Structure formats: structure tokens, C-alpha cells
Amino acid sequence: MENSAIEKQKARPLRLLGGMFVRPRSTFEAIHETGRRSWWLPALLAALMVVLPIVVGAPLRAQQQREAVAAVQEQFGEDVSPEQREQMEQAVRVATSPLLITVFPSVAALVGLAVGWLVWAGALYLTGMAIGSHASFGALFRTVVWAWIPYAVRGLLQSLYILVSGRLISNPGLSGLVYDAQSVREALAAPPTPGQMVAAAFLGRVDLFLFWNLALLVVGTAVVTRLSTRKAMALVLGIWLLLTGISLLPTLISSLFMRGTGIFGG
């Protein structure tokens, strides 16, 4: 039964893509056996869906930048000189340019996506070898790319939400549980504490797509490395905790710096 599923999915990227939703284990086996070159499809989808929310949300982010400058002008009131007002207007033009609103964030997102895949594959390869895995780096890299399908689905749903609602996603994941600023003026009036910033950064990563991604990583790692599901689960969760902790360090450092310089108050 399992072998017939593999043969049915042989070398057909679209069939493998569908199988990842309904039979992930047999699909990972098919990828490992006969579909090694099909990783371009999930890679392309992930790349498109990481850029699409940025593109569709560009006009809204430009409006946010204008609101931010307007909020700063309100704080200064009539004390703003004509030269300072001109500088603020120039800052708005720069901040709302397509390069800063769309191009640079899209390039950064694509680079971050590729680096994330390489880091995950490298971590799985090195830690896997330590506990008895003989899987190649290439096999693990393909597994990581295929396991990123949930985030491609999330990118599509986020884009649709932005288009339909006309609003940016200001509180991704569960971050709204610790901090919920709906506008620039609200953020300036009640800025988050460093603890809230770190907690929001962590909870912003937690959603159903994260659990789906981790589940696929566990299944794919078990298939490729021939480790038990329990070992694969410990491996994946350990790497996720480590990488998540490292990724939160910039938020922690910047929040402490802003607290120390008085940007968030004493």
C-alpha cells in the first residue's frame, strides 16, 4: 500500500504537493526515493508567498509611515520650524518610496527564507550525525523546503486578508495577547515595555502554521534519517527552541537599549 502510493506520486511535483497535505509520510518517502529534484516547486511557492503579503500591503505601510510623521508633528505642535517641517516631509517621501516599502523588504524576506532553510538543514545534519543519522545535507535541505509549505499557505491567507480587509496584520500569531497597538498614535501614547516586546516577538511566531511546519519537519526528518519518531521530534523541537532563542536576542537587546536611552521612558 505504501509502495503503491510512492509509485503513484513518482516524479510528479504537483502530485507530491497534494500528497504533502493528506499523506505526508508516504509523500516524504516518495520525495526521498524518486522526487529529489521536485523541491523547486515548494521553494518557488514559499518565495512567492513570502513576498506577496509585502507587495499587497505596501500602500497600507506607506500610509502608516505618513501617520507616524503626522503623530510626531502633533507632539511638537507649533514648535516645528519651516525647516523642520520640510525635513519631515522629506523623510515621508523617503520612507514611503517603493524601494523602502516593497523592494528592500522583499529582498530581505527572500534572503531570510533561504538562510533559514540552510540553517535548519545544517542544524539537522550536524545534530543528526551526533545521534546516529547518516542522511546527507542535501536530503535534509529538501526536507526542510518541503516542510515550509504551511508558511506558503499562511502567506496566501495573509495576502487575502490584507486585500479583503484593507488592514495590515499588526498582531501576528498570539502576539496580541501581550500587546495590542492598533495605530501609530496608540503605540506612541502607550509604548510596549521590553518584556512585552520580547514576549510579542515570541508569541508572534506561534500559530497553527508553526505546529504544522514542525509536524512536517518531524515526519520528514524521521523518514530521511531513519531515526525513530521520538528522536526526530526531540531533534526538531530542540533545534526550534535554540533558533527561536537566538532570533529573539536582537529584540531583547534593542528593547533594553531603548529603555536605557529613555525612548520607552524610565
Backbone torsions as a table, in degrees:
resi	resn	phi	psi	omega
1	MET	NA	-45.9	-179.5
2	GLU	-66.9	-42.8	-179.4
3	ASN	-65.7	-37.1	178.7
4	SER	-65.8	-35.4	177.1
5	ALA	-64.2	-38.5	179.4
6	ILE	-66.2	-45.1	-179.2
7	GLU	-63.9	-36.9	-179.4
8	LYS	-65.1	-31.9	-177.1
9	GLN	-92.7	1.9	-169.7
10	LYS	-56.2	123.1	170.1
11	ALA	56.4	28.0	177.6
12	ARG	-120.9	98.8	-175.0
13	PRO	-56.2	-42.0	-178.7
14	LEU	-65.7	-38.1	177.6
15	ARG	-67.9	-38.2	176.0
16	LEU	-63.7	-38.5	178.7
17	LEU	-61.9	-44.8	177.5
18	GLY	-66.0	-38.0	179.9
19	GLY	-65.1	-26.9	179.4
20	MET	-64.2	-23.3	179.5
21	PHE	-84.9	-31.1	-171.7
22	VAL	-112.1	-32.4	180.0
23	ARG	-138.2	71.4	-173.6
24	PRO	-61.9	-38.9	-177.0
25	ARG	-64.9	-51.5	-179.9
26	SER	-64.7	-30.3	178.3
27	THR	-69.8	-42.1	175.8
28	PHE	-62.5	-36.4	177.0
29	GLU	-65.2	-40.3	177.6
30	ALA	-64.5	-40.7	178.3
31	ILE	-63.6	-42.9	-177.8
32	HIS	-67.5	-33.0	-176.5
33	GLU	-87.6	-46.0	-170.2
34	THR	-133.1	-8.0	-174.3
35	GLY	-115.7	37.2	-173.4
36	ARG	-66.2	-26.8	-178.5
37	ARG	-90.0	-0.7	-175.2
38	SER	-84.6	1.2	-176.7
39	TRP	-66.1	-15.1	179.6
40	TRP	-61.5	-30.9	-176.9
41	LEU	-67.4	-54.2	177.1
42	PRO	-63.8	-31.7	178.1
43	ALA	-64.4	-43.3	178.9
44	LEU	-64.8	-44.3	179.7
45	LEU	-63.0	-43.4	179.9
46	ALA	-63.2	-41.1	179.8
47	ALA	-64.7	-43.5	179.8
48	LEU	-64.9	-42.1	-174.9
49	MET	-79.2	-14.0	173.8
50	VAL	-83.5	-23.5	180.0
51	VAL	-90.4	-34.0	-173.7
52	LEU	-57.1	-46.2	178.1
53	PRO	-61.0	-32.4	178.1
54	ILE	-66.4	-42.6	-177.7
55	VAL	-68.1	-47.8	-176.9
56	VAL	-71.3	-23.7	179.7
57	GLY	-92.9	-0.2	-176.7
58	ALA	-57.1	-47.5	179.3
59	PRO	-60.7	-35.9	-179.8
60	LEU	-70.9	-37.4	177.0
61	ARG	-68.0	-34.6	176.2
62	ALA	-63.5	-39.5	177.5
63	GLN	-65.6	-36.5	177.2
64	GLN	-63.3	-39.6	178.7
65	GLN	-63.2	-41.7	178.5
66	ARG	-65.0	-38.7	178.3
67	GLU	-65.7	-36.7	179.6
68	ALA	-63.1	-44.4	179.0
69	VAL	-65.9	-40.2	178.6
70	ALA	-63.0	-37.9	179.0
71	ALA	-66.1	-38.5	177.1
72	VAL	-65.5	-40.9	178.2
73	GLN	-61.9	-38.1	178.6
74	GLU	-64.9	-36.7	179.6
75	GLN	-64.9	-37.8	178.7
76	PHE	-78.2	-25.5	178.8
77	GLY	64.9	-133.3	-177.7
78	GLU	-82.3	-0.8	-177.5
79	ASP	-78.2	-4.6	-178.5
80	VAL	-78.7	124.3	178.3
81	SER	-78.7	162.3	177.2
82	PRO	-56.7	-37.3	179.5
83	GLU	-66.1	-42.0	178.8
84	GLN	-66.6	-37.4	177.8
85	ARG	-63.8	-40.2	178.0
86	GLU	-64.4	-39.2	177.8
87	GLN	-64.2	-39.5	177.9
88	MET	-64.8	-41.3	178.9
89	GLU	-65.1	-37.5	176.1
90	GLN	-64.8	-39.0	178.1
91	ALA	-63.1	-37.1	177.9
92	VAL	-63.9	-44.3	-179.1
93	ARG	-62.2	-39.2	179.0
94	VAL	-70.0	-45.8	-175.2
95	ALA	-67.8	-25.5	-178.8
96	THR	-100.9	11.3	178.7
97	SER	-70.5	150.1	179.3
98	PRO	-57.6	-30.9	179.5
99	LEU	-61.5	-46.5	-177.4
100	LEU	-81.2	-28.5	-176.2
101	ILE	-85.1	-36.6	-172.5
102	THR	-121.1	-52.7	-170.2
103	VAL	-67.2	-55.9	-177.9
104	PHE	-61.1	-46.2	177.4
105	PRO	-61.4	-36.5	179.2
106	SER	-66.4	-44.7	178.3
107	VAL	-63.6	-42.8	179.1
108	ALA	-62.6	-39.7	179.6
109	ALA	-65.5	-41.2	179.7
110	LEU	-67.0	-42.9	178.0
111	VAL	-63.7	-43.2	178.5
112	GLY	-62.2	-37.1	178.4
113	LEU	-63.0	-49.1	-179.3
114	ALA	-64.0	-43.7	179.0
115	VAL	-63.2	-40.8	178.4
116	GLY	-60.2	-42.7	177.0
117	TRP	-61.6	-45.1	-178.8
118	LEU	-64.1	-41.7	179.8
119	VAL	-64.6	-45.6	179.2
120	TRP	-61.5	-46.5	-179.5
121	ALA	-63.1	-42.7	178.8
122	GLY	-63.8	-42.0	179.5
123	ALA	-64.9	-42.7	177.6
124	LEU	-64.1	-38.5	-179.0
125	TYR	-66.3	-48.5	-175.9
126	LEU	-70.3	-47.2	-179.6
127	THR	-71.0	-32.1	177.4
128	GLY	-63.8	-41.7	178.1
129	MET	-60.4	-33.8	-177.8
130	ALA	-67.8	-22.7	-178.6
131	ILE	-114.9	18.4	170.7
132	GLY	105.9	8.7	178.6
133	SER	-81.9	145.3	176.0
134	HIS	-120.8	19.1	-179.8
135	ALA	-71.2	147.2	179.1
136	SER	-80.2	160.7	177.6
137	PHE	-62.1	-40.5	-179.5
138	GLY	-60.6	-42.4	179.3
139	ALA	-63.9	-40.4	179.4
140	LEU	-70.9	-35.7	176.8
141	PHE	-62.5	-44.7	178.3
142	ARG	-62.6	-37.7	178.2
143	THR	-62.7	-43.7	179.5
144	VAL	-62.8	-43.6	-179.4
145	VAL	-61.6	-45.9	178.8
146	TRP	-64.6	-34.3	-179.4
147	ALA	-71.7	-7.4	179.4
148	TRP	-88.1	4.5	178.4
149	ILE	-56.7	-40.5	178.2
150	PRO	-55.4	-36.3	-179.5
151	TYR	-73.9	-27.0	172.7
152	ALA	-66.7	-41.2	176.5
153	VAL	-63.4	-41.8	178.4
154	ARG	-62.3	-42.3	178.5
155	GLY	-60.3	-39.6	177.9
156	LEU	-65.0	-45.9	-179.3
157	LEU	-65.5	-38.3	177.7
158	GLN	-63.9	-40.9	179.4
159	SER	-63.2	-43.4	178.6
160	LEU	-63.5	-39.9	178.3
161	TYR	-61.4	-45.4	-179.5
162	ILE	-62.8	-42.4	-179.2
163	LEU	-66.7	-41.7	-175.6
164	VAL	-76.8	-42.7	-174.4
165	SER	-88.0	-22.3	-175.4
166	GLY	70.1	25.1	-179.0
167	ARG	-132.5	145.1	173.1
168	LEU	-77.4	158.5	176.5
169	ILE	-85.4	97.3	-174.5
170	SER	-83.7	-24.9	-178.1
171	ASN	-128.7	78.5	-178.5
172	PRO	-67.1	156.1	178.3
173	GLY	57.6	-131.6	-179.8
174	LEU	-104.4	16.2	-175.5
175	SER	-64.5	-24.7	178.4
176	GLY	-64.0	-14.6	179.1
177	LEU	-71.1	-24.5	-177.5
178	VAL	-111.7	-23.1	179.7
179	TYR	-156.5	131.3	-175.6
180	ASP	-140.8	84.1	176.1
181	ALA	-100.5	116.7	-175.7
182	GLN	-87.8	-13.2	-178.3
183	SER	-148.4	165.9	178.3
184	VAL	-62.6	-41.6	-179.3
185	ARG	-62.6	-39.7	178.2
186	GLU	-65.4	-39.3	179.6
187	ALA	-64.9	-37.9	178.1
188	LEU	-71.7	-35.6	-179.0
189	ALA	-72.9	-36.9	-179.2
190	ALA	-134.2	76.7	-178.0
191	PRO	-67.3	150.4	180.0
192	PRO	-72.5	151.7	173.3
193	THR	-79.3	163.2	176.4
194	PRO	-55.0	-40.3	178.8
195	GLY	-62.6	-40.6	178.2
196	GLN	-65.8	-37.9	-179.9
197	MET	-63.8	-44.7	-179.9
198	VAL	-67.8	-44.1	179.4
199	ALA	-63.4	-40.6	178.6
200	ALA	-66.1	-38.7	178.1
201	ALA	-63.5	-38.3	178.3
202	PHE	-71.1	-51.5	-176.7
203	LEU	-67.7	-23.9	176.8
204	GLY	-64.2	-17.3	178.3
205	ARG	-90.0	-13.1	-172.5
206	VAL	-94.5	112.4	173.9
207	ASP	-155.8	-177.9	-178.7
208	LEU	-63.0	-31.3	-178.2
209	PHE	-70.0	-31.3	174.8
210	LEU	-62.1	-47.9	-178.9
211	PHE	-65.2	-36.9	176.6
212	TRP	-63.6	-45.3	178.7
213	ASN	-60.7	-46.7	180.0
214	LEU	-63.7	-38.2	178.6
215	ALA	-63.4	-42.8	177.9
216	LEU	-65.4	-38.6	177.6
217	LEU	-62.7	-40.9	179.0
218	VAL	-63.6	-49.1	-178.8
219	VAL	-62.7	-48.1	-178.6
220	GLY	-64.3	-40.0	178.8
221	THR	-64.8	-41.2	178.4
222	ALA	-62.4	-39.7	-179.5
223	VAL	-67.7	-47.7	-173.5
224	VAL	-72.8	-41.6	-175.6
225	THR	-87.7	-14.8	-175.6
226	ARG	64.5	21.4	173.3
227	LEU	-81.9	163.6	175.6
228	SER	-68.3	158.6	179.3
229	THR	-60.7	-36.4	-179.9
230	ARG	-64.9	-43.3	178.7
231	LYS	-67.4	-40.1	178.9
232	ALA	-63.3	-39.2	179.2
233	MET	-65.4	-44.3	178.1
234	ALA	-63.0	-38.7	179.8
235	LEU	-64.1	-49.4	-177.1
236	VAL	-66.2	-46.6	-178.5
237	LEU	-65.3	-38.4	178.0
238	GLY	-62.9	-43.9	178.7
239	ILE	-65.5	-40.7	-179.6
240	TRP	-62.8	-43.9	179.2
241	LEU	-62.7	-41.7	180.0
242	LEU	-64.7	-49.3	-177.9
243	LEU	-67.2	-35.7	177.6
244	THR	-65.4	-43.9	177.8
245	GLY	-60.0	-42.8	179.1
246	ILE	-65.0	-40.6	-177.7
247	SER	-68.7	-20.9	179.8
248	LEU	-84.3	-12.8	-177.8
249	LEU	-60.4	-44.2	177.9
250	PRO	-59.3	-38.6	177.9
251	THR	-64.3	-43.0	179.4
252	LEU	-63.4	-46.2	-178.0
253	ILE	-65.1	-44.5	-179.1
254	SER	-66.9	-37.2	179.8
255	SER	-67.5	-39.7	177.1
256	LEU	-67.3	-36.8	177.7
257	PHE	-64.2	-44.9	179.5
258	MET	-66.0	-35.7	176.0
259	ARG	-65.7	-42.4	-179.3
260	GLY	-67.5	-32.0	-179.6
261	THR	-88.0	-1.5	176.4
262	GLY	86.6	6.1	179.9
263	ILE	-65.5	-33.3	177.8
264	PHE	-99.1	9.4	-179.1
265	GLY	87.3	172.2	-175.9
266	GLY	-84.1	NA	NA
